[in-house]
Amino acid sequence: MPEKQTLARARADKRRGKAASTQAGEFIKEEMDHIREGVHGARSPKQAIAIGLSKARRAGVELPPPSAEKTSATTRKRAARDWARGHGAPAKRAATPKRSRASINALKRESSEAASPESLARQGRESAAARSPQDRRRSARAAARTKGPAGRAASARRAAKTRKLHAPA
């Protein structure tokens, strides 16, 4: 079950007109925090992200299952089930306490390396590299539209700082 603050932040994102993936980001952040706090671990950043996305769908975020080209049929089926649960569908069968415990204990045996800055940076770079420059540009422009004047100004300052940092000597 997601924490109350996470649900509140996701709702606030929705009110501000942010994309479903931005709303889901709150749940992913919660997972990363859990890993860092030692509540449980994860095998990889991808697994932690998948857990967060699943929680988001179950909480009612309008995040459709991934397309057929991107994932396996099993993953799509699970995502569709999570989405349905978040939209009022009853569970097909009750979760057994034994299975729930086994899942949690399995995650507890994993390390907290998945939420390290290095792992997340690597995951971000790999994810960005898989997208086309046009796709990255389109999403950056969409993000800029929902920032507002103050947010855009802050982003521009950060970008200028980054350019200065990486400028040839």
N, C-alpha and C positions, 0 to 999 in steps of 0.2 A: 504494500500500500504506500503510495507516495506521501511525502510529508505535506502538511497544510501550507507551508510557505511556498513549496514548489508549485502546488495547484494554484495558489494565489498569483504567483509570478507568471504562470502560463496564461491565466485568465487576463491578467493585465496586458500581456503581449497581444492577446486576441483583441482586446478592446482598442489597443493602439493600431490595429490593422496589420500586425506583423504576420508573416507567413507561418503556415503550420509547422514547417521545419524549425522555425525560430522558437515557437511554443514548445516543441519537442525537445529543443536544446536545454530547456530548464530541467527536464527529467534526466537528460544525459549528464548535466552538471551535478545533479543530485547523486547519480551513480558514482561519478568520479570522486565526489566528496566522501561517499561511503567507503570507497576503496582506500582513499587516503587516511580516513579515520580508523581503518582496520575493521570495519563492520564485516566486510568480506573482501575477497580479491577477484581477479579475473584473469583468464588465460592471455587475453590481448586487449588492446584498446577497442578493436572491432567488436569483441564480445560485450564489453561494457556499454558501447554505443547501442548494440542490439537490445540489451536489457532495458536501457533508457527509452528506446523507441517503442518497445513492447509496452512499457508502463504508460507512455504517452497515449498510445492507441487505446489502451484499456481505460484511461482517464477521460476519453472523449475528444482528444485532439483530432482534427480532420486530416489525418495523415493516411492516405490510401496505401494499400500494399504495393511493394515495388513491382516494376514491370517484368515481363517474362525474360527479357534479355539480361537483366541484372542479377536475378537470383533463381534459386532452385524452386521447384514446385512445392516442396515441403515448407520452405521459408515463406513463400507467398501464402500458402494455406494457413500457416500459423499467424501471419500478419493479418489476414482477412478475419480470422477468428478473434484476434485481439481487438480489431476495429469494431467488429460486431458487438463484442462485450462492452465496449465503450459507448455503444449506441443502443443500449437497452436489451440486447439479446441475452437470454438466460444461458448459463453454462450447460454444455452438453452433459457433463457429469461432474460431480463434486470432486474437488482436489483432495486426495487422500493425505492425511497428516504425515504418513510415512514417506510419501514421495516428496512433499514439500520440504521435510526435514533433510532428505537426501540431497535435494538441489542446493539448499542453503549450506549444508556441510561440505558439499563438493566445492562451492565457491569459496568457502572459508579456507580450504586447503590451497587455493591459488595465491600467488604473490600479489603485492600491491604495485608491482612494476608497471602494470597496464595503465596506471593513472599518473605516471611520472611525466614531467615536462618533456623529456627526450622522446618517450614513446608517443605522446600525443602530437609532438611536432612532426615526427616521422610519419604518423598516420595522416596528418593534415597534408604533408607534402605529397605522399603517395596518392591521396584522394584527389588533390588538385591536378596532379600530373595526368590522371586518367581522364580529365575533362579537357575539352577543347578551349583554346583562348577565347573564342566567341562566347562560349557557354559561361566562362568565368567572368567575362566582361558584362554579359547580360545580368548575371546574378548580382554583380557589384552595383550595377545601375539600379536594379530593383531595390537593393538594400539602401542605397542613397535616398531613394524616394520616400522611404518610411522613417528616415532619421530625424527630419525636422532641421531647421536652421542651426540650432545650437549643436546638434549631433554632427551635422555636416562640417561645421567649422572645426569641431574637435578632431574629426577624422582627417581633415585637411592638415591640421597642425601635426598630427601623428605621422601622416604620410611625408610631410616636409622634413620632419626629424629623421625618419627612416632613410629618405633620399640623401640627406646630408651625411648620415652615418655610413652609407655605402658608396658615397661619391668617390671617384678615383682621386688619389692624392696628387 
